[in-house]
Amino acid sequence: MENYYSLLGIDKTASRQNIKRAFRERAKKLHPDIAGKSGEAQMRRLLAAYETLTDRERRFKYDRAYSRFVEKGGFDYRIFLRERARDPASQAALIFFEFLHLGDDEAIAIWDSQGKLNFRLEKYLEREDYMDCAFLLAEELEKRGRIYEAFVFLAAIVREERRRPYFKHFMAEIGAILKRLVRLKLRAAVGAERYVECLELLLTLGFEKREENRWRRVLAETLFDLGEKRNAEAILREVREAV
């Protein structure tokens, strides 16, 4: 379990103002122009610490859990979760824990063993943890060439973010990753028929009209390839009428 106070370089009595100041100081060092891509994971950890410790209720829950699972008697949280292999909530927490402690291979292996996409992480993790964990899974799955699974998580993140913001300024980056995945990798990974399904899902996620029309054209092209001329032409008419 991550020590958020140590991560930010503050003590447990730190005020909200001190937490904000510590976050800003560390975030500056992780700017892409300074830290490059290597700073992204650390930035997400800093942001998780900041958002937890500046929220009174979340900070209380965090302090209670940390005291219970880490400080008392040298408690090993990883072992605690691993011993509960039949408890899905514990396994969901273990997946997230492994990601936060750079155990990417182990996190993916646990997720696979729990049923992959059939394992509904959102049922067992708090919303903020689920959003972070889903993004970490998407990143790792893409690296492993598991493009469809990465797409499913990214689409779920965008949908949930539209419902209630969490990532906020990071969403532009997440949206760009999703669109790049769809544009460059997804069709080759899943075939034309499933690609159509993915494009139809993409069109429900609330992107800007210009972006949606671009995906509609891609959808029409794919339908033409599948021999569905009538459906393709109907979509192109919608695009022309929307301009």
Secondary structure as UniProt FT lines:
FT   HELIX           4..8
FT   TURN            12..13
FT   HELIX           16..29
FT   HELIX           32..35
FT   HELIX           36..39
FT   HELIX           40..53
FT   HELIX           56..66
FT   HELIX           67..71
FT   HELIX           72..74
FT   HELIX           77..82
FT   TURN            83..86
FT   HELIX           88..100
FT   TURN            101..102
FT   HELIX           104..113
FT   TURN            114..115
FT   HELIX           116..118
FT   HELIX           121..123
FT   HELIX           127..143
FT   TURN            144..145
FT   HELIX           147..163
FT   HELIX           168..170
FT   HELIX           171..181
FT   HELIX           182..186
FT   HELIX           187..190
FT   HELIX           192..202
FT   TURN            203..204
FT   HELIX           209..225
FT   TURN            226..227
FT   HELIX           229..242
//
